[in-house]
Amino acid sequence: VPMLDAKNMSPAELTTYSDDHLHYELWMLYETADEILDNPDFDRKPVHLNMAVESFLVHARVLAPFFYPEANWKTDVGADHFVRNVGAWEAARGIASAELIDVKKRSAKEIAHLTTGRQPDGPDKRWKPGSVLRAMEKPLAVFLAEADSTRLGPKFRTFANGKLAQRG
């Protein structure tokens, strides 16, 4: 499949993309967090807990630069492709929280790469999915308010609004 330059995606392509890929990332973020935080039947064996936390962090690591892009490839899809006015979106969204910056940095060092930047075992190494979700909810809510309805799919919008209302 040839890769599209994301800035050239049509509203219909963005709608489909959001209902397929963006929905999946957000769904996995919330579902893995729910397993870790709220499911009393979740198997808490260390390996299972690590699998869930690492999955959660991979999806958080995908979504953080979606909302707060840095240097992007032309095929990277970001929130700015979906909003009506990029300047208004950026002003309303504000800068990335310390929590989201930490997720991007720590997950790069502790999940995605084998580096000397990994934290030693101890209380500072423990991830806090609840605080990561809270940090993700402001840019998500602003994104939903700023998104062009012709570019954001109903499956994604319904799921995201439902999760924000449920946690809100």
C-alpha angles and dihedrals in degrees: 000000000000114000117242125221098247094222089061096055114123122232089256092052091048091049091052091044092052093049092048110032107015091046090051093052093049093042092052092046092055097037094052091045090050090052092050098041108028114020110097089190094056110122105243097198105139094246092052093046090049091050091052094045093047092048090049091051094048089057092044088051090053095048099044094066090040087065097031108030123194123180105346137194115235089251094055113111116214138177090260089070090063105041128093095228121018094200092052090046093051093046093048094043094049124192124325115275120245087249093058092044088051091049091053094046099040096043089051090053101034105031111021102035138032103235143147086248092081117118119242119246112282142090094303091059094059114104119224108212092182093059091044090053091049090051091050094050098071095056089040093054092046090047091054090050094047099040120111107243090222091060105040118072124233094235091058094041093049093047095046094046090047093052093047091049092046093052096033 
